[in-house]
């Protein structure tokens, strides 16, 4: 048996309780934010991935688990099975990764379109949200632009300003974008069932398909997921977009709106990692306001 790290002597027992089977092998495979990552083999043969924190995280893992199950209900993009969670740990089925290829990327684009078409009762979600370790406002709304400004932009502008990452002029620029969201957002769209943190690191290629992990799932704007894939360079992005467009063509001008949708994840990065992301966030804000995008 591969034993857990000495700092985590009870990890195996905790995960066995969550997954409903004793742990046979466990191996630490990394970590981020406030938790460690583990590969776990259960006594019944299942292979699992687990996140384990040393304290109650106040709903972080519940939000992820509920989001995964909500995405799975759409039967569109494959996601890991949720095996169990509590206030400080989450266990899901292991997804064995492989190299991306153009065929899988095109299929993923179509799958993502079907996920978005599954829709949501409103913008937001019926559970308190998180993105990484940060709270994510999920209050329900029927219109996206005001909701996006209120729940996805302004809270992170204020948090970053309070942390010293933005100055007063930066805040004025970002508040201008938030105030103009209705004019910048393009045609009205119904709430889509979106992943909400859809960067390439949360996309695993396996079995000829793209799997989504680590969601900040909610009812949102479908262009947000696509903009996030572009932000940090998803492989074969052109094939993903082409596959998407075959199923659910995007509204005219969507490329010009990419900076608007990228502004939220960039603000999150400023809050999490500091002023190193300041220039990228401000560049996106200016691009969002520029005529024609």
C-alpha positions as CSV (number, residue, x, y, z in Angstrom):
1,X,0.0,0.0,0.0
2,X,1.2,3.5,-0.8
3,X,0.7,5.4,2.5
4,X,-0.6,9.0,2.7
5,X,1.8,11.7,3.6
6,X,2.6,11.9,7.3
7,X,0.8,15.2,7.5
8,X,-2.4,13.5,6.5
9,X,-2.7,10.4,8.6
10,X,-6.4,10.1,8.4
11,X,-6.9,10.7,4.7
12,X,-7.4,7.1,3.8
13,X,-10.1,6.5,6.4
14,X,-11.9,9.7,5.6
15,X,-12.0,9.0,1.9
16,X,-13.1,5.4,2.5
17,X,-16.1,6.7,4.4
18,X,-17.0,9.2,1.6
19,X,-16.6,6.6,-1.2
20,X,-18.4,3.8,0.6
21,X,-15.4,1.3,0.4
22,X,-12.1,0.9,2.2
23,X,-9.1,2.5,0.6
24,X,-6.5,0.0,-0.7
25,X,-3.9,2.5,-2.1
26,X,-3.5,6.2,-1.8
27,X,-0.9,8.6,-3.4
28,X,-0.6,12.3,-3.1
29,X,-0.5,13.8,-6.6
30,X,-0.4,17.5,-5.9
31,X,-2.5,20.3,-4.5
32,X,-3.6,23.8,-4.9
33,X,-5.4,26.6,-3.0
34,X,-6.2,25.1,0.4
35,X,-6.3,21.3,-0.3
36,X,-4.2,18.4,-1.4
37,X,-4.9,16.1,-4.3
38,X,-4.9,12.3,-4.1
39,X,-5.2,9.3,-6.4
40,X,-7.1,6.6,-4.5
41,X,-7.7,3.0,-5.3
42,X,-10.6,1.5,-3.4
43,X,-10.9,-2.1,-2.2
44,X,-13.7,-2.7,-4.7
45,X,-11.3,-1.8,-7.6
46,X,-12.6,1.7,-8.3
47,X,-10.0,4.4,-8.9
48,X,-10.8,7.9,-7.5
49,X,-9.5,11.4,-7.4
50,X,-9.8,13.2,-4.1
51,X,-9.4,16.7,-2.7
52,X,-8.7,16.9,1.0
53,X,-8.4,20.0,3.1
54,X,-7.3,20.3,6.7
55,X,-10.4,22.2,7.8
56,X,-14.0,23.0,7.0
57,X,-14.0,25.1,3.8
58,X,-17.5,26.4,4.1
59,X,-19.2,24.8,1.1
60,X,-16.5,24.7,-1.5
61,X,-16.7,21.0,-2.1
62,X,-20.5,20.9,-1.8
63,X,-20.7,23.5,-4.6
64,X,-18.3,21.4,-6.8
65,X,-20.2,18.2,-6.2
66,X,-23.6,19.7,-6.8
67,X,-22.2,21.4,-9.9
68,X,-20.8,18.2,-11.3
69,X,-24.1,16.4,-10.8
70,X,-26.0,19.2,-12.4
71,X,-23.7,19.1,-15.4
72,X,-24.1,15.3,-15.6
73,X,-27.9,15.6,-15.7
74,X,-27.6,17.2,-19.1
75,X,-26.0,14.0,-20.5
76,X,-23.9,16.1,-22.9
77,X,-20.3,16.6,-21.8
78,X,-18.9,13.7,-19.7
79,X,-17.9,14.6,-16.1
80,X,-16.5,12.5,-13.3
81,X,-19.0,10.7,-11.0
82,X,-19.3,12.2,-7.6
83,X,-18.5,9.5,-5.0
84,X,-19.0,11.6,-1.9
85,X,-18.1,14.8,-0.1
86,X,-18.1,16.5,3.2
87,X,-17.1,20.0,4.5
88,X,-13.3,19.3,4.0
89,X,-13.1,16.5,1.3
90,X,-14.4,15.5,-2.1
91,X,-14.0,12.2,-4.0
92,X,-14.9,11.7,-7.6
93,X,-14.1,8.9,-10.2
94,X,-10.7,9.1,-11.8
95,X,-10.5,10.2,-15.4
96,X,-7.4,8.9,-17.2
97,X,-6.0,11.6,-19.4
98,X,-4.6,11.3,-22.9
99,X,-3.4,13.7,-25.6
100,X,-5.8,15.9,-27.3
101,X,-6.5,15.5,-31.0
102,X,-8.6,17.4,-33.6
103,X,-11.4,14.9,-33.8
104,X,-11.9,14.8,-30.0
105,X,-11.8,18.6,-30.0
106,X,-14.6,18.9,-32.6
107,X,-16.7,16.4,-30.7
108,X,-16.1,18.3,-27.4
109,X,-17.3,21.5,-29.1
110,X,-20.6,19.8,-30.1
111,X,-20.9,18.3,-26.6
112,X,-20.4,21.7,-25.0
113,X,-23.1,23.2,-27.2
114,X,-25.5,20.4,-26.1
115,X,-24.6,21.1,-22.5
116,X,-25.4,24.8,-22.9
117,X,-28.6,24.0,-24.7
118,X,-29.8,22.0,-21.6
119,X,-30.3,25.4,-20.1
120,X,-31.0,26.7,-16.6
121,X,-34.0,28.0,-14.8
122,X,-32.3,31.3,-14.3
123,X,-28.9,33.0,-14.3
124,X,-27.1,31.9,-11.1
125,X,-27.6,28.6,-9.2
126,X,-29.6,27.3,-6.2
127,X,-26.5,26.8,-4.1
128,X,-23.7,29.1,-2.8
129,X,-21.0,29.1,-5.5
130,X,-17.2,29.1,-5.4
131,X,-14.5,29.5,-8.0
132,X,-11.3,28.0,-6.7
133,X,-11.4,29.1,-3.0
134,X,-13.3,32.4,-3.7
135,X,-17.1,32.9,-3.1
136,X,-19.1,33.1,-6.3
137,X,-22.4,34.9,-6.2
138,X,-25.3,32.8,-7.5
139,X,-28.3,34.9,-6.8
140,X,-31.0,34.2,-9.4
141,X,-31.8,36.7,-12.2
142,X,-33.6,36.7,-15.5
143,X,-31.3,39.1,-17.4
144,X,-27.6,38.4,-17.9
145,X,-25.9,41.9,-18.2
146,X,-26.9,43.3,-14.8
147,X,-26.4,39.9,-13.2
148,X,-22.9,39.6,-14.7
149,X,-21.9,43.1,-13.4
150,X,-23.4,42.5,-10.0
151,X,-22.3,38.9,-9.4
152,X,-19.2,38.4,-11.5
153,X,-17.4,41.7,-11.9
154,X,-18.0,44.2,-9.1
155,X,-17.3,41.9,-6.1
156,X,-13.9,41.0,-7.5
157,X,-13.0,44.6,-8.4
158,X,-13.7,45.6,-4.8
159,X,-11.8,42.6,-3.4
160,X,-8.8,43.4,-5.5
161,X,-8.9,47.1,-4.7
162,X,-9.1,46.3,-1.0
163,X,-6.0,44.0,-1.4
164,X,-4.1,46.8,-3.1
165,X,-4.0,45.2,-6.6
166,X,-6.0,48.0,-8.2
167,X,-5.9,51.8,-7.7
168,X,-8.8,54.2,-8.0
169,X,-8.4,54.8,-11.7
170,X,-8.4,51.0,-12.3
171,X,-11.6,50.8,-10.4
172,X,-13.2,53.6,-12.4
173,X,-12.4,51.8,-15.7
174,X,-13.7,48.4,-14.4
175,X,-16.9,50.0,-13.1
176,X,-17.4,51.6,-16.5
177,X,-17.4,48.2,-18.1
178,X,-19.8,46.9,-15.5
179,X,-22.1,49.9,-16.0
180,X,-22.1,49.4,-19.8
181,X,-22.7,45.6,-19.7
182,X,-26.1,45.9,-21.2
183,X,-24.7,47.7,-24.2
184,X,-21.7,45.4,-24.6
185,X,-23.5,42.0,-24.1
186,X,-24.9,41.6,-27.6
187,X,-28.3,39.9,-28.3
188,X,-30.3,38.6,-25.3
189,X,-29.5,34.9,-24.6
190,X,-31.4,32.5,-22.3
191,X,-29.6,31.1,-19.4
192,X,-27.2,28.3,-20.5
193,X,-26.0,25.4,-18.3
194,X,-22.3,26.4,-18.2
195,X,-19.2,25.0,-16.5
196,X,-18.2,28.5,-15.3
197,X,-14.4,27.9,-15.0
198,X,-13.8,26.4,-18.4
199,X,-10.1,26.9,-18.9
200,X,-8.0,24.3,-20.5
201,X,-6.7,22.9,-17.2
202,X,-10.3,21.9,-16.3
203,X,-10.6,20.0,-19.6
204,X,-9.3,16.4,-19.6
205,X,-9.1,14.4,-22.9
206,X,-10.0,10.8,-22.4
207,X,-11.6,8.1,-24.6
208,X,-11.8,10.4,-27.6
209,X,-13.8,13.0,-25.7
210,X,-13.3,16.1,-23.6
211,X,-14.3,15.7,-20.0
212,X,-15.0,18.7,-17.7
213,X,-13.7,18.8,-14.1
214,X,-13.6,21.4,-11.3
215,X,-16.7,23.3,-12.3
216,X,-18.1,26.6,-10.9
217,X,-21.3,25.5,-12.6
218,X,-24.3,27.9,-12.9
219,X,-26.8,29.3,-15.3
220,X,-24.8,31.8,-17.3
221,X,-24.0,33.1,-20.8
222,X,-22.7,30.4,-23.1
223,X,-20.0,32.7,-24.6
224,X,-18.4,32.8,-21.1
225,X,-17.3,29.1,-21.4
226,X,-15.9,29.6,-24.9
227,X,-14.1,32.8,-23.9
228,X,-12.5,31.0,-20.9
229,X,-11.2,28.2,-23.2
230,X,-9.5,30.9,-25.3
231,X,-8.0,32.7,-22.4
232,X,-5.3,30.2,-21.5
233,X,-5.1,28.4,-24.8
234,X,-7.2,25.2,-25.1
235,X,-5.7,22.8,-27.7
236,X,-7.4,22.7,-31.1
237,X,-9.6,25.7,-30.1
238,X,-10.6,26.3,-33.7
239,X,-11.9,22.7,-34.0
240,X,-13.8,23.1,-30.7
241,X,-15.4,26.3,-31.9
242,X,-16.3,24.7,-35.3
243,X,-17.9,21.7,-33.5
244,X,-19.8,24.1,-31.3
245,X,-21.1,26.2,-34.2
246,X,-22.4,23.1,-36.0
247,X,-24.8,22.4,-33.1
248,X,-25.6,25.9,-31.8
249,X,-24.3,28.8,-33.9
250,X,-23.1,31.8,-31.9
251,X,-24.7,35.2,-32.2
252,X,-23.1,37.7,-34.6
253,X,-20.2,39.7,-33.0
254,X,-19.3,37.0,-30.4
255,X,-15.6,37.3,-31.1
256,X,-15.7,41.0,-30.2
257,X,-17.4,40.1,-26.8
258,X,-14.6,37.7,-25.8
259,X,-12.8,40.3,-23.6
260,X,-16.0,41.1,-21.7
261,X,-16.4,37.4,-20.8
262,X,-12.7,37.0,-20.0
263,X,-12.8,39.9,-17.6
264,X,-14.4,37.9,-14.8
265,X,-11.8,35.1,-14.7
266,X,-9.0,37.7,-15.0
267,X,-10.4,39.5,-12.0
268,X,-10.6,36.2,-10.1
269,X,-6.9,35.7,-10.9
270,X,-6.0,39.2,-9.6
271,X,-7.9,38.3,-6.4
272,X,-6.1,34.9,-6.0
273,X,-2.6,35.7,-7.3
274,X,-2.2,39.4,-7.0
275,X,-1.2,42.4,-9.2
276,X,0.6,40.2,-11.7
277,X,-2.7,39.8,-13.5
278,X,-3.7,43.5,-13.2
279,X,-2.5,44.5,-16.7
280,X,-4.3,41.6,-18.3
281,X,-7.6,42.5,-16.6
282,X,-7.3,46.2,-17.5
283,X,-6.4,45.3,-21.1
284,X,-9.5,43.1,-21.3
285,X,-11.6,46.0,-19.9
286,X,-10.4,48.4,-22.5
287,X,-10.9,45.9,-25.3
288,X,-14.5,45.3,-24.0
289,X,-15.2,49.0,-24.3
290,X,-13.5,49.5,-27.7
291,X,-15.8,50.1,-30.7
292,X,-16.3,46.8,-32.4
293,X,-14.7,44.9,-29.4
